[in-house]
Amino acid sequence: MDGTPELMSISAFARRVGLAPSALRFYDDCRVLPPARVDAVTGYRSYSTAQQARAALLRALREAGLALPDVVTVLDGPADGAREVLERHRTAVRENGRAADAAIRAVLDTLPAGTDRTEFTLGGAELASAARQVAPAAGRDPVHPVLGCVLVEFEEDEVRFVATDRYRLSLRTLRPTAVSGPPGRVLIEAGALVALGAWAARASEVVLSAGPAGSPLSVRHPGGAREVAVTEGSYPAYRDVLAALDAPAHRVVVGRTALLAALEACPDAAAVPVELGHDRLLVAGNALPAVREESDPVRLAFDPAVLAAALEAGVGPDALLEVSGAALPVLVRSADQGSFTTLVMPVALPAA
């Protein structure tokens, strides 16, 4: 071994890193990824194994849509500059995606209703569980009847159940075992969905069939069939809410039943103060053991009934709270079920 790095031809290196030879020549011309050696006589380019990581990162950045000057900043600039470029690009991608989605939905709304139906198959127990978990977050204000419904969205690889009363938002995602037909959405009154779940719970599989706008949702399993009325209306743009969430600044894992008991000990309180500390959670002054690395205190408050309902809908012994700020939605996740998430709005801290 003489320490000479292993060299590869441009075609071999291209196969290894997933870039076309023409792209490698282009990146050489731009001095973004010059070869390790160029034969002075033939002009053949050779690359070393040490260049693979840079080539892989270059390919990933270009596939993400970054312009070449921004790629160079990420590859060769300081970390702060790279972070700024990536965050700016991510924001632009999200905004463009929301704008494209809104434009497509607007055009779809102008088209005549199709006659095709969409069928998707779910486990009966999963359907019942999703209905029980999200329905409590549905609204009860007769002024906004659409909020009394659960939004059911179905796509090629997932079915989403969403409910919100504007103070909290619950989302459960299921993976269908089979889907045929175009994507779509239906609004089902929360109580009707819970009743449907109870009826379907014992079936290993349930087939749901959605037709043109306004037609009922047909549901069948080996034990029988039902039709569930759907509600017309425009549901809040919950995807925009989720996309606009900041990355959590604080996380804490706490026993779900212990936190529920602490909230139930304050039945008449309009707002219960909660403080995140190092490996503890203070609820109205009562210390609960928790898992949190940071020691700086974070104080916020919740309507105990709203937070308790979010916790009751979860499963498993632990709950994960992700906090971005005292006035921003708090993510309450079931530590044992990543497909279920609830957003809970904090309230003003009670006067000292």
Secondary structure by P-SEA (a helix, b strand, c coil): cccccccccaaaaaaaacccaaaaaaaaaacccccccccccccbbbbcccaaaaaaaaaaaaaacccaaaaaaaacccaaaaaaaaaaaaaaaaaaaaaaaaaaaaaaaacccccbbbbbbbbaaaaaaaaaacccccccccccccccbbbbbbcccbbbbbbbcccbbbbbbbbbcccccccccccccaaaaaaaaaaaccccbbbbbbccccccbbbbcccccbbbbbbbccccaaaaaaaacccccbbbbccaaaaaaaaaaaccccbbbbbbcccbbbcccbbbbbbbcccbbbbbccaaaaaaaaaaaccccbbbbbbcccccbbbbbccccccbbbbbbbcccccc
